[in-house]
Amino acid sequence: MESSELKKLIINSLDNDTDPAESCKRLQDKGVSFSFSNGFTDRVLDALAASGLVAMNKNEIEDSIRIIFYRIAIGGIAAILILFVSIMLSEGSFSLNSLLGLSNTYDESIISLLTGK
């Protein structure tokens, strides 16, 4: 049997309209064997367990994402607090000008700096 014929039979067996028993019989008639050596399933399961491919259920994934989110959120809150403390120490207040880094400037000079005129 040629490999192209075998490939065609296998691909046709995957079609939803075909009967699995009929596809299996056709493959067996062409010389395909579905028997495996002793201990095959144990070797496959051992290889999968050794590779670390473990399926996580939905709850474990959600818990992992929640833990990661909390770590990032706490880091972000700490960064914002450090920014506010540094502004307070350098400017002495939490005004809009101090938050924007503007000290002793006029609106006209800001507009001229932004527009270039």
Secondary structure, DSSP 8 states (H G I E B T S, - for coil): --HHHHHHHHHHHTSTTS-HHHHHHHHHHTT------TTHHHHHHHHHHHHT-----HHHHHHHHHHHHHHHHHHHHHHHHHHHHHHHHHHSS--HHHHHT--S--HHHHHHHHH--
